[in-house]
């Protein structure tokens, strides 16, 4: 219900885009990761790899899950333990195996995806765009909703100095890396639209991709409500 009430989701319920399968795969991935951390089961490692692999085929923004998992593992002993015993290697191998056809196709055609991203970034003078930074902050509140965004900012303020809740550590591990990474896109002259989870990126001059990033962040909020800390 929280997801359905978000401004970006309600506005973008009609268009058919790759955001839909990406959000589904991201939600399954998040569930599999939480359960893998809790139970350290090979079954959840397989599910994690499958969700990441199909998510990569839907949209390559799924690559950022590796960054998020890495951050979580860096700050959580339970997350590091979940990756041991071959579970992390198994999940990564399955994901890369499913994503391999896309890599092969790109290699055969001169990596058009990479060239397209490079064109969209467009490093040109001037390199600093403070007004876009202001736009970015406003969009977060407009798309994600002022209430939930305020809750997220409060969680960041309270948990960063002294983490106390494993669930909130999980939330921030899958949110902050993308938020910080998005800031650097206010330096390029141009920015691509809709390729970064889970916080709505600064490229949202068009609302098309708001549902993708918003849905992923919402799924992380829901994990705090649905899944117990132990």
Secondary structure, DSSP 4 states (H G I P E B T S, - for coil): -HHHHSHHHHHTSS---THHHHHHHHHHHHHHHHHHHHH--HHHHHHHHHHHHHHHHH-GGGGHHHHHHHHHHHH-HHHHHHHTTTHHHHHHHHHHHHHHHHHHHHHHTT-HHHHHHHHHH---S----HHHHHHHHHHHHHHH-HHHHHHHHHHHHHHTTS---HHHHHHHHTTHHHHHHHHGGGTSSS--SS---SSPPTTTTSGGGHHHHHHHHHHHHHHHHHS---
